[in-house]
């Protein structure tokens, strides 16, 4: 059955959208900015978004002397003739008009295409229905499609295509309190369930591994509790191992020998380092190689003077660097020397299809997070590059590394314009897709992320943003910016998001599904189906 008729096209242009005069019985109060609607032309269907609304009149006298205390009969008499509503809709996709019932049979090659024309006058505007949503966004019965939620005014699932989401770096944005962490949980559950990628999650605020209490005092399950042994948990905090209900697999120790110059440079703001830091570290590295930090922290004043005399380093700069870096050496998870084997084991674990969450426990300061996340990711990147080179040499599918998605919070700390070119995360966002490594960045300040990095994010899922520069950042490189801007501005602060980019055919406003017992049951049902398929065909890599 077709959706409810809303009105007819009266004017418009390809670049500015179509103006639709609403039918007399259609109220603007029943429509919202960003609603998904369909324009039926003579030959094509145009899948569109509501961009703007306006109240109009055909009789200027109504504006000069509007009726006071008009009865419902008078209002109905005026509606649609003397006074009426209009909406501006922006067509974003189109497809050839076919028999309506056959839309459910659409194949990939006949899916909607970008708009290249517009309909004529008096084309009908109608609400989108379940078939329209399935035609554009797919449905969960299709491989790798995951229902993120529903339209704001309907109970129809809207899906995101997970394989396309994982194959490019993506972002989750929204101001504080908009539910970014629960949105990330939804997406991570979908990715783990589907198997389209393995995840390395840096869990700075203890949000993802174990159960967590929400703002409304409900306890919700973590990924370890939902997926069991498919998720391994590493921790920097030894106390996590002894805490009841927290099954930590490995307590991670970081060696001073593993810390490189770029790890320290990233901490310049946190450690109040001087501009000469990089040059000083270079001199230390030339003389002491990978043990430079261990030697620096253990230097007595006499040794420090001897080093400066032989290397040409400035004594004041070396002494200041030593004082500031002692804060690193005092961290409980730091040891004088550690092998890379534990981090290499993390990569081998990912290659078996298991997902890893690194929790920080008590050690969740910005210093801890930046230091450890950058160090581990740099090692992961090196090993993944080696794996991909081996695959290119052998061309054996068994050697192809699994698609890896690295999840980081507080992304602007790693990807701001001052440091993005020095961090491994900036390299991954720009170059690592060819090595099967992408990022999922989570941040409440997208304006703090380098614009070049933002332009590389294939899919963006954003909750409410109020700062204009944050909105502009999310819309970097997005077509139909003004349409999406209006939709972003109209969001509620809870459970409403705009999805844009590579994993969705067109921008769409979604009320996200609840992360609750019903959702857990859905995951279990889909897992049973997936395991049945694996029994028949074997595990997929």
C-alpha positions in Angstrom: 0.0 0.0 0.0 1.3 3.5 -0.9 2.1 6.1 1.7 -0.4 8.9 2.5 -0.6 11.6 -0.1 0.8 15.0 1.2 0.5 17.4 -1.7 1.6 18.3 -5.2 4.8 19.9 -6.7 4.1 23.5 -7.8 7.6 24.8 -8.6 11.2 24.0 -8.0 14.7 23.8 -9.4 17.4 21.1 -9.5 19.8 23.1 -7.3 17.3 24.5 -4.8 14.7 21.7 -4.4 11.0 21.3 -5.1 8.2 23.4 -3.6 5.2 21.3 -2.7 1.7 22.7 -1.9 0.3 20.6 0.9 -3.2 19.2 0.6 -5.9 20.9 2.7 -6.1 18.0 5.2 -2.3 17.9 5.7 -0.9 19.9 8.6 2.7 21.1 8.8 2.6 19.9 12.4 2.6 16.3 11.1 5.8 16.8 9.2 9.4 17.4 10.5 12.5 18.7 8.9 14.5 15.8 7.6 11.5 13.5 7.1 12.0 10.9 4.3 9.3 11.4 1.6 8.7 10.3 -2.0 7.8 12.4 -5.0 6.1 10.4 -7.8 6.9 11.7 -11.2 5.5 10.5 -14.5 8.5 8.2 -15.1 10.5 8.1 -11.8 10.3 7.9 -8.1 12.3 10.6 -6.3 13.4 9.7 -2.7 13.6 13.1 -0.9 14.1 14.9 2.4 11.9 17.6 3.8 14.2 20.7 3.9 11.9 23.6 4.8 8.3 24.5 5.6 6.3 27.7 5.0 2.9 29.0 5.7 1.4 30.9 2.7 -1.8 32.7 1.7 -3.5 33.5 -1.6 -5.3 36.5 -0.1 -3.1 39.3 1.4 -6.1 40.6 3.3 -5.8 37.6 5.6 -2.4 38.8 6.7 -3.6 42.4 7.3 -6.7 41.4 9.2 -6.5 37.7 10.3 -9.7 36.2 11.6 -9.9 36.4 15.4 -11.2 33.5 17.4 -12.2 31.7 14.2 -14.3 28.6 14.6 -13.1 25.2 13.3 -15.6 25.6 10.5 -14.0 28.9 9.4 -10.5 27.5 9.6 -11.5 24.5 7.5 -13.1 26.7 4.9 -9.9 28.8 4.6 -7.5 25.9 4.7 -6.1 24.9 1.4 -7.6 27.8 -0.5 -6.9 31.1 1.1 -4.4 29.8 3.6 -2.2 26.7 3.0 1.2 25.2 3.8 4.1 24.5 1.6 7.2 22.4 2.1 10.5 22.3 0.2 11.8 18.8 -0.5 15.2 17.9 -1.8 15.3 14.8 -4.1 18.5 12.8 -3.3 17.9 9.5 -5.1 15.7 8.4 -8.0 14.7 5.2 -9.7 12.5 4.2 -12.6 8.9 4.0 -11.7 7.7 0.4 -11.7 4.8 -1.6 -10.5 4.6 -0.8 -6.8 4.4 -4.3 -5.5 7.6 -5.3 -7.5 9.7 -2.8 -5.5 10.2 -5.5 -2.9 12.1 -7.5 -5.6 14.7 -4.8 -6.4 18.2 -6.2 -7.0 21.4 -4.4 -6.3 21.9 -3.2 -9.9 18.4 -1.6 -10.0 18.7 0.2 -6.7 18.1 4.0 -6.5 20.7 6.2 -8.2 21.8 9.8 -7.6 19.3 12.4 -8.9 20.0 13.7 -12.4 16.6 15.3 -13.2 13.4 16.6 -11.5 9.7 15.8 -12.0 7.2 18.0 -13.7 4.5 20.2 -12.1 1.8 18.5 -10.1 3.9 15.4 -9.3 2.5 13.9 -6.1 4.3 14.0 -2.8 3.6 11.2 -0.4 4.8 9.7 2.8 7.5 7.0 2.5 6.3 3.6 3.6 8.0 0.3 4.6 8.7 -0.7 1.0 10.3 2.7 0.2 12.6 2.4 3.3 13.5 -1.2 2.4 14.2 -0.1 -1.2 16.6 2.7 -0.2 18.1 1.5 3.1 17.7 -2.3 2.8 16.4 -4.6 5.6 17.9 -6.9 8.2 17.0 -10.0 6.2 19.8 -8.9 3.8 23.4 -9.8 4.5 25.3 -7.1 6.6 22.3 -4.8 7.1 21.7 -3.7 10.6 18.7 -1.8 11.9 19.8 1.3 13.7 16.3 2.6 14.6 13.2 3.9 13.1 11.9 7.2 11.5 10.8 9.8 14.1 7.1 9.3 13.3 6.9 5.7 12.1 7.7 2.2 13.3 9.8 1.1 10.3 13.4 -0.2 10.6 16.1 1.9 9.0 19.2 -0.1 8.3 22.9 0.8 7.9 25.1 -1.4 5.7 27.9 -2.6 8.0 30.4 -3.8 5.5 30.5 -0.3 3.9 30.6 1.2 7.4 33.7 -0.8 8.3 35.6 -0.5 5.1 36.2 3.3 5.6 36.9 5.3 8.7 33.7 6.6 10.3 32.7 8.9 13.1 30.1 9.2 15.9 29.5 12.7 17.1 27.2 14.6 19.5 27.3 16.9 22.4 27.6 15.6 25.9 24.5 13.7 27.0 23.3 12.7 23.6 24.1 9.0 24.1 27.3 8.6 21.9 28.5 5.6 24.0 25.2 3.7 23.7 25.1 4.5 20.0 28.7 3.1 19.7 27.6 0.0 21.5 24.7 -0.6 19.1 27.1 -0.3 16.1 29.8 -2.4 17.7 27.2 -5.1 18.5 26.1 -5.1 14.9 29.7 -5.4 13.6 30.6 -8.2 16.0 27.4 -10.0 15.2 27.9 -9.8 11.4 31.6 -10.5 11.4 32.3 -7.8 8.8 35.4 -6.6 10.9 37.3 -7.2 14.1 37.4 -4.5 16.6 40.2 -3.0 18.7 38.4 -0.8 21.2 40.2 1.7 23.5 37.7 1.9 26.3 38.9 5.0 28.2 35.8 5.4 30.4 34.9 1.8 30.9 31.9 1.9 28.7 32.0 -1.2 26.5 33.4 -4.3 28.1 31.2 -4.9 31.1 27.8 -3.8 32.5 27.1 -0.1 32.9 24.5 1.9 34.7 22.6 4.4 32.6 21.4 7.9 33.6 18.0 6.5 34.3 19.5 3.9 36.7 19.2 0.9 34.5 22.0 -1.6 34.2 22.9 -2.6 30.6 25.1 -5.4 29.4 28.6 -4.9 28.0 30.0 -6.5 24.9 31.9 -9.2 26.9 28.6 -10.3 28.5 26.7 -10.3 25.2 29.4 -12.1 23.1 31.4 -14.1 25.6 34.7 -15.5 24.4 34.3 -13.7 21.0 35.5 -10.6 23.0 38.8 -10.6 24.9 39.4 -7.9 27.6 42.8 -6.5 28.3 43.3 -4.0 31.1 46.0 -1.6 32.4 44.6 -1.9 35.9 45.6 -5.0 38.0 42.6 -4.5 40.2 40.3 -5.3 37.3 41.4 -8.9 37.5 40.3 -9.3 41.1 37.0 -7.4 40.7 34.0 -9.6 40.8 32.2 -10.0 37.5 35.0 -8.6 35.4 36.7 -11.4 33.6 39.9 -9.7 32.4 42.0 -11.9 30.2 45.3 -10.0 30.2 46.8 -7.3 32.4 48.9 -5.2 30.0 52.3 -3.7 31.0 54.1 -1.1 28.9 57.9 -0.9 28.9 59.9 2.2 28.8 61.7 0.6 25.9 58.5 0.6 23.9 57.8 4.3 24.1 59.0 6.4 21.1 59.5 10.0 20.5 56.2 10.6 18.8 54.4 9.1 21.9 56.0 11.8 24.0 55.5 14.6 21.5 51.7 13.9 21.6 51.8 14.5 25.3 53.3 18.0 25.0 50.2 19.7 26.3 49.6 17.2 29.2 53.2 17.2 30.3 53.9 20.9 29.6 56.8 20.1 27.4 59.0 22.7 25.7 59.4 23.3 22.0 62.9 21.8 22.1 61.5 18.4 23.3 61.7 16.6 19.9 65.3 17.7 19.3 66.4 16.7 22.7 64.7 13.2 22.4 66.5 12.9 19.0 69.9 13.3 20.7 69.0 10.8 23.4 67.8 8.3 20.8 71.0 8.7 18.8 73.1 7.7 21.8 70.9 5.2 23.7 68.6 3.8 20.9 65.3 2.3 22.2 66.4 2.6 25.8 66.6 6.4 25.7 63.7 7.0 28.1 64.9 4.4 30.6 68.4 6.0 30.6 67.0 9.5 30.8 64.8 8.8 33.8 67.7 7.1 35.7 70.3 9.8 35.0 71.9 11.4 38.0 73.0 15.1 37.7 76.6 14.1 36.9 75.4 11.7 34.2 73.2 14.3 32.7 76.0 16.8 32.5 78.2 14.2 30.8 75.5 13.4 28.2 75.1 17.1 27.4 78.8 17.6 27.1 79.2 14.7 24.6 76.0 15.2 22.6 75.7 19.0 22.5 72.3 19.0 24.2 71.3 21.9 26.4 71.5 20.9 30.1 68.4 22.9 31.0 66.3 21.3 28.3 67.4 17.8 29.2 66.8 18.4 32.9 63.3 19.9 32.2 62.4 16.9 30.0 63.6 14.5 32.7 61.4 16.2 35.3 58.3 16.1 33.1 58.7 12.6 31.9 59.1 11.2 35.4 55.3 11.4 35.5 55.2 8.7 32.9 57.7 6.5 34.8 55.6 6.7 37.9 52.5 5.1 36.3 51.8 1.7 37.8 51.5 -0.1 34.4 54.9 1.2 33.3 57.9 -1.2 33.7 61.5 -0.6 32.8 61.4 -3.1 29.9 58.7 -5.2 28.3 58.6 -7.4 25.2 56.4 -6.6 22.3 55.0 -10.2 22.4 51.9 -9.2 24.3 50.9 -6.6 21.8 51.8 -8.9 18.9 49.5 -11.5 20.6 46.7 -8.9 20.4 47.1 -8.8 16.7 47.1 -12.6 16.4 44.0 -12.6 18.5 42.3 -10.2 16.1 43.4 -12.3 13.2 41.5 -15.3 14.6 38.3 -13.2 14.6 38.2 -12.3 18.2 37.6 -8.7 19.3 39.7 -6.8 21.9 38.6 -4.2 24.4 41.4 -2.5 26.3 40.1 -1.0 29.5 42.0 1.6 31.5 40.5 1.1 35.0 41.9 3.7 37.4 44.5 4.8 34.8 42.0 6.8 32.7 43.7 10.2 32.5 44.3 11.8 29.1 48.0 11.1 29.6 47.4 7.3 30.0 44.9 7.2 27.1 47.0 9.0 24.6 50.3 7.2 25.5 48.9 3.7 25.5 46.5 4.0 22.5 49.1 5.6 20.3 51.8 3.0 21.2 49.6 0.0 20.7 48.1 1.2 17.5 51.5 2.0 16.0 52.5 -1.6 16.6 49.3 -2.9 15.2 49.7 -0.8 12.1 53.2 -2.1 11.5 52.1 -5.7 11.8 49.0 -5.2 9.5 51.2 -3.6 6.8 53.4 -6.7 7.0 50.4 -9.0 6.7 49.0 -7.1 3.7 52.4 -7.2 1.9 52.5 -10.9 2.5 49.0 -11.3 1.0 50.0 -9.3 -2.0 53.0 -11.6 -2.5 51.2 -14.9 -2.1 47.7 -13.8 -3.3 46.4 -16.5 -1.0 43.1 -15.5 0.6 44.2 -17.3 3.8 46.9 -14.6 4.1 44.5 -11.7 3.8 44.3 -9.8 7.1 40.8 -9.4 8.5 39.2 -6.0 8.2 40.2 -4.2 11.4 38.3 -1.2 13.0 40.0 0.7 15.8 37.7 2.6 18.1 38.9 5.7 19.9 37.1 8.2 22.1 38.2 11.8 22.7 39.4 11.6 19.1 40.3 15.3 18.9 43.2 14.6 21.3 44.8 12.4 18.5 43.5 14.1 15.4 43.6 17.9 16.0 45.4 20.0 13.3 48.5 20.4 15.4 49.3 16.7 15.8 47.2 14.7 13.3 50.1 14.3 10.9 52.3 13.0 13.7 50.0 10.5 15.1 49.4 7.0 13.9 45.6 7.7 13.9 46.1 10.5 11.4 48.0 8.1 9.2 45.3 5.4 9.5 42.5 7.9 8.6 44.3 9.0 5.5 46.1 6.0 4.2 45.4 2.7 6.0 42.2 1.6 4.3 44.4 -0.1 1.7 45.8 -2.2 4.6 42.3 -3.2 5.9 42.6 -0.9 8.9 40.0 1.9 9.6 39.0 4.1 12.5 35.8 4.6 14.4 36.2 8.0 16.1 33.9 9.1 18.9 33.9 12.8 19.9 31.8 15.6 21.2 34.0 18.3 19.6 34.3 17.4 15.9 35.5 20.9 15.2 38.7 19.9 17.1 39.5 17.3 14.4 41.7 18.2 11.5 39.5 19.0 8.4 41.5 16.6 6.2 40.8 13.8 8.6 37.1 14.7 8.7 36.9 14.6 4.9 38.2 11.0 5.0 35.4 9.8 7.3 33.1 7.7 5.0 30.1 7.6 7.4 29.1 10.0 10.1 26.4 9.4 12.7 25.7 12.5 14.7 23.4 13.4 17.6 22.5 16.9 18.6 25.1 19.6 18.1 24.6 23.2 19.0 28.0 24.8 18.2 28.0 26.1 14.6 31.6 25.1 14.0 30.9 21.5 15.2 28.0 21.3 12.8 30.2 22.6 10.0 32.9 20.1 10.9 30.4 17.1 10.7 29.2 18.4 7.3 32.7 18.6 5.8 32.6 17.3 2.3 28.9 16.4 2.5 26.6 17.1 -0.4 23.3 18.8 0.3 24.8 20.5 3.3 21.9 22.8 4.0 19.4 20.0 4.0 21.4 18.0 6.5 22.2 21.1 8.6 18.4 21.7 9.1 17.9 18.1 10.1 20.8 18.3 12.6 19.5 21.5 14.1 16.0 19.9 14.7 17.2 16.8 16.7 16.2 16.1 20.2 19.1 15.6 22.7 18.3 11.9 23.3 18.0 8.9 20.9 17.8 11.0 17.7 20.6 11.0 15.2 21.4 11.9 11.5 23.2 9.2 9.5 25.2 10.5 6.5 27.7 9.0 4.1 29.1 5.8 2.7 27.0 3.2 4.6 23.6 4.9 3.9 22.4 5.8 0.4 21.1 9.2 1.6 21.1 11.2 4.8 18.3 10.1 7.2 17.1 11.1 10.6 16.7 8.1 13.0 15.3 7.5 16.4 17.8 4.9 17.6 16.6 1.5 18.9 16.7 0.8 22.6 19.7 -1.0 24.0 17.7 -3.4 26.3 16.5 -6.9 26.8 14.6 -7.0 23.5 17.8 -5.9 21.7 19.8 -8.7 23.5 17.2 -11.2 22.4 17.5 -10.1 18.8 21.3 -10.5 18.9 20.9 -14.1 20.3 18.4 -15.0 17.5 20.6 -13.6 14.8 23.7 -15.4 16.4 21.8 -18.7 16.2 21.1 -18.2 12.5 24.7 -17.2 11.8 26.0 -20.3 13.7 23.7 -22.5 11.6 25.2 -21.0 8.4 28.8 -21.5 9.7 28.0 -25.2 10.4 27.0 -25.6 6.8 29.7 -23.5 5.1 32.5 -23.1 7.7 33.7 -19.8 9.3 34.2 -16.8 7.1 37.3 -14.7 7.1 
